Amino acid sequence: MATSAVNNSNSTSVNDPTTGTRLLLDPTVCRGHGVCAELLAEHISLDEWGYPIIADRPVPPDLLRDARRAVTDCPALALRLEGR
Ligand code: SF4
């Protein structure tokens, strides 16, 4: 008796190295303090005017703690984490 295997290629791997959590910026309230880039330099850079450029990818698990700190320490409350 033959058995059939189901190829579920749409499933998410448990070994997915990303958290799926994204760091989002509200540019309407950001004041360009730059604190966030100091706390999370691996994920945030500053443009020529000192405003943040957030990496267009999920926050890696090892940076989540620093990302949470950037959110809470932003004087303008311009950052938030969204996702899993
Ligand atoms: S710390 Fe907050 S206000 Fe300052 S640049 Fe970063 S997001 Fe903008």
Backbone and ligand atoms as CSV (ligand in chain L), in Angstrom:
chain,resi,resn,atom,element,x,y,z
A,1,MET,N,N,0.834,-1.185,0.000
A,1,MET,CA,C,0.000,0.000,0.000
A,1,MET,C,C,0.879,1.249,0.000
A,2,ALA,N,N,0.601,2.111,-0.943
A,2,ALA,CA,C,1.404,3.320,-1.071
A,2,ALA,C,C,0.873,4.415,-0.155
A,3,THR,N,N,1.772,5.186,0.369
A,3,THR,CA,C,1.380,6.355,1.161
A,3,THR,C,C,1.811,7.605,0.422
A,4,SER,N,N,1.100,8.660,0.615
A,4,SER,CA,C,1.470,9.910,-0.046
A,4,SER,C,C,1.990,10.903,0.976
A,5,ALA,N,N,3.001,11.616,0.563
A,5,ALA,CA,C,3.579,12.641,1.435
A,5,ALA,C,C,2.999,13.996,1.063
A,6,VAL,N,N,2.764,14.806,2.046
A,6,VAL,CA,C,2.252,16.146,1.818
A,6,VAL,C,C,3.411,17.115,1.909
A,7,ASN,N,N,3.612,17.853,0.843
A,7,ASN,CA,C,4.667,18.861,0.834
A,7,ASN,C,C,4.059,20.193,1.230
A,8,ASN,N,N,4.241,20.565,2.468
A,8,ASN,CA,C,3.683,21.821,2.952
A,8,ASN,C,C,4.747,22.906,2.889
A,9,SER,N,N,5.043,23.366,1.688
A,9,SER,CA,C,6.129,24.335,1.516
A,9,SER,C,C,5.753,25.731,2.002
A,10,ASN,N,N,4.492,25.943,2.337
A,10,ASN,CA,C,4.091,27.260,2.832
A,10,ASN,C,C,4.259,27.406,4.334
A,11,SER,N,N,4.612,26.360,5.024
A,11,SER,CA,C,4.736,26.455,6.473
A,11,SER,C,C,5.991,27.233,6.857
A,12,THR,N,N,5.955,27.868,8.011
A,12,THR,CA,C,7.087,28.632,8.513
A,12,THR,C,C,8.026,27.706,9.254
A,13,SER,N,N,9.274,27.802,8.927
A,13,SER,CA,C,10.250,26.962,9.581
A,13,SER,C,C,10.408,27.354,11.045
A,14,VAL,N,N,10.542,26.351,11.910
A,14,VAL,CA,C,10.773,26.652,13.322
A,14,VAL,C,C,12.180,27.190,13.522
A,15,ASN,N,N,13.013,27.026,12.495
A,15,ASN,CA,C,14.375,27.531,12.597
A,15,ASN,C,C,14.530,28.936,12.011
A,16,ASP,N,N,13.407,29.566,11.723
A,16,ASP,CA,C,13.433,30.920,11.179
A,16,ASP,C,C,14.219,31.820,12.132
A,17,PRO,N,N,15.340,32.394,11.677
A,17,PRO,CA,C,16.186,33.182,12.568
A,17,PRO,C,C,15.614,34.550,12.900
A,18,THR,N,N,14.557,34.969,12.226
A,18,THR,CA,C,13.991,36.283,12.506
A,18,THR,C,C,12.848,36.159,13.493
A,19,THR,N,N,12.522,37.252,14.115
A,19,THR,CA,C,11.419,37.249,15.061
A,19,THR,C,C,10.118,37.621,14.382
A,20,GLY,N,N,10.194,38.222,13.216
A,20,GLY,CA,C,9.000,38.725,12.566
A,20,GLY,C,C,8.559,40.050,13.140
A,21,THR,N,N,9.273,40.542,14.119
A,21,THR,CA,C,8.940,41.816,14.751
A,21,THR,C,C,9.637,42.944,14.007
A,22,ARG,N,N,8.860,43.944,13.677
A,22,ARG,CA,C,9.430,45.091,12.962
A,22,ARG,C,C,9.399,46.328,13.832
A,23,LEU,N,N,10.407,47.149,13.644
A,23,LEU,CA,C,10.489,48.424,14.339
A,23,LEU,C,C,9.941,49.491,13.398
A,24,LEU,N,N,8.943,50.207,13.869
A,24,LEU,CA,C,8.284,51.194,13.023
A,24,LEU,C,C,8.472,52.590,13.599
A,25,LEU,N,N,8.610,53.548,12.703
A,25,LEU,CA,C,8.837,54.945,13.079
A,25,LEU,C,C,7.649,55.792,12.649
A,26,ASP,N,N,7.212,56.673,13.530
A,26,ASP,CA,C,6.216,57.682,13.154
A,26,ASP,C,C,6.981,58.971,12.866
A,27,PRO,N,N,7.228,59.264,11.590
A,27,PRO,CA,C,8.053,60.433,11.250
A,27,PRO,C,C,7.387,61.753,11.604
A,28,THR,N,N,6.090,61.733,11.861
A,28,THR,CA,C,5.403,62.989,12.184
A,28,THR,C,C,5.719,63.469,13.594
A,29,VAL,N,N,6.200,62.580,14.453
A,29,VAL,CA,C,6.524,62.992,15.819
A,29,VAL,C,C,8.016,62.903,16.132
A,30,CYS,N,N,8.784,62.214,15.271
A,30,CYS,CA,C,10.232,62.100,15.489
A,30,CYS,C,C,10.870,63.490,15.481
A,31,ARG,N,N,11.741,63.741,16.454
A,31,ARG,CA,C,12.401,65.043,16.574
A,31,ARG,C,C,13.880,64.979,16.198
A,32,GLY,N,N,14.348,63.811,15.773
A,32,GLY,CA,C,15.733,63.698,15.341
A,32,GLY,C,C,16.744,63.767,16.473
A,33,HIS,N,N,16.347,63.257,17.648
A,33,HIS,CA,C,17.275,63.252,18.779
A,33,HIS,C,C,18.461,62.323,18.542
A,34,GLY,N,N,18.210,61.225,17.837
A,34,GLY,CA,C,19.266,60.272,17.530
A,34,GLY,C,C,19.551,59.260,18.619
A,35,VAL,N,N,18.800,59.318,19.711
A,35,VAL,CA,C,19.007,58.361,20.808
A,35,VAL,C,C,18.831,56.934,20.297
A,36,CYS,N,N,17.857,56.731,19.446
A,36,CYS,CA,C,17.555,55.389,18.945
A,36,CYS,C,C,18.744,54.787,18.197
A,37,ALA,N,N,19.416,55.583,17.408
A,37,ALA,CA,C,20.545,55.075,16.627
A,37,ALA,C,C,21.721,54.722,17.527
A,38,GLU,N,N,21.841,55.413,18.654
A,38,GLU,CA,C,22.906,55.063,19.604
A,38,GLU,C,C,22.591,53.732,20.276
A,39,LEU,N,N,21.316,53.499,20.584
A,39,LEU,CA,C,20.920,52.287,21.284
A,39,LEU,C,C,20.850,51.072,20.365
A,40,LEU,N,N,20.601,51.313,19.085
A,40,LEU,CA,C,20.361,50.205,18.163
A,40,LEU,C,C,21.067,50.469,16.837
A,41,ALA,N,N,22.363,50.685,16.924
A,41,ALA,CA,C,23.149,51.065,15.748
A,41,ALA,C,C,23.127,49.992,14.660
A,42,GLU,N,N,22.903,48.733,15.052
A,42,GLU,CA,C,22.888,47.651,14.060
A,42,GLU,C,C,21.631,47.688,13.194
A,43,HIS,N,N,20.627,48.449,13.641
A,43,HIS,CA,C,19.341,48.421,12.931
A,43,HIS,C,C,18.865,49.822,12.524
A,44,ILE,N,N,19.486,50.856,13.089
A,44,ILE,CA,C,19.060,52.224,12.791
A,44,ILE,C,C,20.296,53.053,12.442
A,45,SER,N,N,20.223,53.731,11.337
A,45,SER,CA,C,21.257,54.707,11.002
A,45,SER,C,C,20.591,56.073,10.935
A,46,LEU,N,N,21.381,57.113,10.827
A,46,LEU,CA,C,20.829,58.462,10.767
A,46,LEU,C,C,21.098,59.071,9.405
A,47,ASP,N,N,20.137,59.847,8.915
A,47,ASP,CA,C,20.374,60.533,7.655
A,47,ASP,C,C,21.198,61.799,7.916
A,48,GLU,N,N,21.430,62.560,6.888
A,48,GLU,CA,C,22.319,63.718,7.025
A,48,GLU,C,C,21.764,64.806,7.940
A,49,TRP,N,N,20.455,64.744,8.248
A,49,TRP,CA,C,19.854,65.720,9.154
A,49,TRP,C,C,19.669,65.152,10.563
A,50,GLY,N,N,20.097,63.916,10.759
A,50,GLY,CA,C,20.006,63.300,12.072
A,50,GLY,C,C,18.716,62.559,12.334
A,51,TYR,N,N,17.959,62.314,11.279
A,51,TYR,CA,C,16.718,61.548,11.439
A,51,TYR,C,C,16.973,60.076,11.129
A,52,PRO,N,N,16.272,59.197,11.832
A,52,PRO,CA,C,16.584,57.769,11.722
A,52,PRO,C,C,16.134,57.134,10.410
A,53,ILE,N,N,16.937,56.196,9.973
A,53,ILE,CA,C,16.602,55.321,8.856
A,53,ILE,C,C,16.560,53.913,9.449
A,54,ILE,N,N,15.367,53.352,9.497
A,54,ILE,CA,C,15.176,52.030,10.099
A,54,ILE,C,C,15.419,50.963,9.036
A,55,ALA,N,N,16.167,49.938,9.393
A,55,ALA,CA,C,16.419,48.833,8.461
A,55,ALA,C,C,15.097,48.208,8.034
A,56,ASP,N,N,14.992,47.908,6.746
A,56,ASP,CA,C,13.763,47.352,6.190
A,56,ASP,C,C,13.776,45.829,6.295
A,57,ARG,N,N,13.798,45.359,7.514
A,57,ARG,CA,C,13.783,43.920,7.784
A,57,ARG,C,C,13.349,43.716,9.232
A,58,PRO,N,N,12.907,42.519,9.581
A,58,PRO,CA,C,12.540,42.266,10.977
A,58,PRO,C,C,13.735,42.431,11.906
A,59,VAL,N,N,13.435,42.758,13.140
A,59,VAL,CA,C,14.483,42.895,14.149
A,59,VAL,C,C,14.997,41.498,14.505
A,60,PRO,N,N,16.296,41.259,14.355
A,60,PRO,CA,C,16.838,39.946,14.736
A,60,PRO,C,C,16.619,39.688,16.233
A,61,PRO,N,N,16.439,38.438,16.599
A,61,PRO,CA,C,16.164,38.104,18.000
A,61,PRO,C,C,17.181,38.682,18.979
A,62,ASP,N,N,18.441,38.685,18.602
A,62,ASP,CA,C,19.463,39.162,19.527
A,62,ASP,C,C,19.445,40.686,19.692
A,63,LEU,N,N,18.652,41.387,18.887
A,63,LEU,CA,C,18.556,42.846,19.010
A,63,LEU,C,C,17.222,43.284,19.611
A,64,LEU,N,N,16.353,42.339,19.921
A,64,LEU,CA,C,15.021,42.712,20.418
A,64,LEU,C,C,15.083,43.512,21.713
A,65,ARG,N,N,15.962,43.119,22.594
A,65,ARG,CA,C,16.078,43.829,23.869
A,65,ARG,C,C,16.468,45.295,23.639
A,66,ASP,N,N,17.457,45.515,22.798
A,66,ASP,CA,C,17.878,46.887,22.490
A,66,ASP,C,C,16.781,47.638,21.738
A,67,ALA,N,N,16.036,46.926,20.905
A,67,ALA,CA,C,14.934,47.570,20.171
A,67,ALA,C,C,13.851,48.035,21.153
A,68,ARG,N,N,13.550,47.205,22.128
A,68,ARG,CA,C,12.554,47.607,23.141
A,68,ARG,C,C,13.049,48.829,23.908
A,69,ARG,N,N,14.320,48.861,24.192
A,69,ARG,CA,C,14.880,50.010,24.904
A,69,ARG,C,C,14.811,51.263,24.035
A,70,ALA,N,N,15.088,51.137,22.756
A,70,ALA,CA,C,14.981,52.291,21.860
A,70,ALA,C,C,13.559,52.829,21.858
A,71,VAL,N,N,12.588,51.930,21.883
A,71,VAL,CA,C,11.178,52.345,21.907
A,71,VAL,C,C,10.874,53.109,23.194
A,72,THR,N,N,11.282,52.567,24.318
A,72,THR,CA,C,10.924,53.201,25.591
A,72,THR,C,C,11.739,54.465,25.855
A,73,ASP,N,N,12.932,54.544,25.309
A,73,ASP,CA,C,13.793,55.708,25.576
A,73,ASP,C,C,13.632,56.837,24.559
A,74,CYS,N,N,12.886,56.613,23.513
A,74,CYS,CA,C,12.669,57.686,22.534
A,74,CYS,C,C,11.900,58.828,23.201
A,75,PRO,N,N,12.477,60.013,23.270
A,75,PRO,CA,C,11.818,61.129,23.961
A,75,PRO,C,C,10.511,61.557,23.307
A,76,ALA,N,N,10.359,61.260,22.030
A,76,ALA,CA,C,9.153,61.672,21.308
A,76,ALA,C,C,8.131,60.541,21.170
A,77,LEU,N,N,8.456,59.368,21.703
A,77,LEU,CA,C,7.579,58.187,21.566
A,77,LEU,C,C,7.244,57.939,20.086
A,78,ALA,N,N,8.263,58.026,19.260
A,78,ALA,CA,C,8.067,57.905,17.817
A,78,ALA,C,C,8.277,56.486,17.307
A,79,LEU,N,N,8.713,55.587,18.171
A,79,LEU,CA,C,9.007,54.221,17.734
A,79,LEU,C,C,8.036,53.246,18.367
A,80,ARG,N,N,7.765,52.169,17.616
A,80,ARG,CA,C,6.982,51.077,18.187
A,80,ARG,C,C,7.391,49.771,17.522
A,81,LEU,N,N,7.159,48.696,18.238
A,81,LEU,CA,C,7.424,47.359,17.708
A,81,LEU,C,C,6.110,46.749,17.298
A,82,GLU,N,N,6.124,46.073,16.162
A,82,GLU,CA,C,4.895,45.451,15.669
A,82,GLU,C,C,5.230,44.072,15.130
A,83,GLY,N,N,4.378,43.130,15.431
A,83,GLY,CA,C,4.568,41.780,14.894
A,83,GLY,C,C,4.502,40.750,15.975
A,84,ARG,N,N,5.072,39.594,15.669
A,84,ARG,CA,C,5.007,38.455,16.577
A,84,ARG,C,C,5.604,38.746,17.921
L,1,SF4,S1,S,15.091,58.796,19.493
L,1,SF4,FE1,FE,12.971,59.053,18.780
L,1,SF4,S2,S,12.783,61.219,18.294
L,1,SF4,FE2,FE,14.955,60.740,18.405
L,1,SF4,S3,S,15.578,60.238,16.301
L,1,SF4,FE3,FE,15.028,58.317,17.294
L,1,SF4,S4,S,12.865,58.023,16.802
L,1,SF4,FE4,FE,13.321,60.171,16.402
